[in-house]
């Protein structure tokens, strides 16, 4: 018999291809697990954004892990609504980002954001020394969901996951 809890436990441990210190559960993209009457497993995920280049890798990694665990009929579905938010990153995920030198995102704004072509000023503490005097070097880092920043206190560059 296939158990939703067992499938979720396996799926929850699949690492994110771009931020491998996080699992898909840490990142908050696992939406649901369904098992139909014929024991087919359907996993639904929400990518961090609709053009995420790691989406196919996530699908393949989920299928591979579940096949290894003995589940033969696995479908990974994509749900774009509701849209993913950095608020869905778990506390464990936020801690792991900081432990690996990546500044975690702050909370999203609940109010409308005024449209501007200039990047918003941000107070992003350095994940290495904790100083709040950091500057943005590039709006985009190694992935589209990160920015590259530098700490003016310790002079170390670091990635910052942008709040979405």
N, C-alpha and C positions, 0 to 999 in steps of 0.2 A: 504494500500500500504506500502511495506517495503522500508525504506530509508537507503541508505548506510551511510549517515551522522549520523542518529540516532543509527544504529548498531555500528558504530565506536565509538560514544560517550559512549555507554554502555560498549563496550569491553575495551575501553581506561581506564576505572576506576577499572578494575579487579586488585586486588593487586597481586604482585609476592609472591609465597608461601615461598620463602627463605628470601627475603628482603621485608617484608610487608609494609615498609614505602614507597616503590615504587610501582607504578602501572605498568602494562605491557607496557603502553605507555611511562612512564618515563624511563623504561628500554630499550625501543626502539626495542622490539621484535614483535610488531604488524606490519605485512607486508602489508596485503590488506584485503579488504572486498569485496565480490562479491555476487550478488543476481541474481539468474537465473530467467527465464520466469515463473517458477512455484513458485516463492517467497521463494526458498530455500536459506538459508544464508550459505556462505562459508567464514570462517575466516582463514587467513593464518598467521602463526607465525614462527619466526626463533628462536630456542632456543639459549641460550648463548653459549652452546657447544653441540655437538651431543650426548653425554652421560649424559646430564643433568637429574638428578633424579627427578626434579620437573616438567618435561614435561607433564606427565599424569595428574598431579594435575592442571597444567595450563589449559590443554584441558577441564578437567571436570569443573573447575571454570568458564571458558568462556561459555561452554554449559549451565551450571546452571544459570548464570546471564542472558543470552539471553532467556532461557526458562521462567525465572521469568518475563521478560519484554514482554512475549507473542509470542516470536518466537519459533515455534515448531520444525521446520526442520532445524537443525544447524549442520554443519560439520566443524571441526577444522582441518585444514591441516598443515603439517609441511614442511617448505622449508629450506633446509640446504645450499642453494646457492642463493645469496651470503652469506658467513658465517657472523654471527653476530660479531660485534666489539664493544668494550667499547666506541668507538666514537659515537655510536648510542644512548647512554644514553643522555637524554635531559638535558638542563641547570637546569631545575626544579629538575630532578632526581639527578644531581650532588649536588645541594644544600641540598636536603633531606638527602642524604647519610651523608654529613658533619654535618648537624643538629642532626643526630642520632648517632654521634660519630664514623662514618665509613669514613675512608679516601677515597675520590673518586679517580678513576684512572686518570693518566695523559694521554696525547694524545699518540696514537700509533706512532711508528717510521715509517717513510716513506721509510727508507733505509733498506736493508737486515741486519739481525741480525747475528752476528758471533755465531756459535754454540759453546757452552761451557757447561760443566757439573756444573759449579759454577753458583749460581744465580747472575743476574746482580746487580751491586750496584745501589741502588735507593735512591733518596731523596724524602721521603714521609713526608710531614708536618703532625704534630699531629693535629687531628681534634678538640682536646679540647683546647690546649694552643697555637697552631700554630708553635711551635718549629720545626726546620727541622732536629734536631739531633735525629733520631729514628733508631731503629735496628729491624731487622727481627728475630722473635722468631721461627716461623714455616712457611715454604713455603705454607702450607695449613691451613686455618682456619676452621670455622664451615661449610663452603661450599667449593667446589673445586675452585671456582672463587675468593676466598678471601685468604689473607695471614694474619698471626697474627704478629703484631708489638708492640713495646714498645717505649714510648717516654723517652729519657734519661733526659729531663728537668723536667717533672712533674711525671715521673715514671708510668704513666697510660698505660695499654695495650689497644690496639684498633685493629679493623679489617681494612683491606685495600683491596678494590676491585682491583684486578690485571688488568693491561691494556692488552687487547687481541686484 
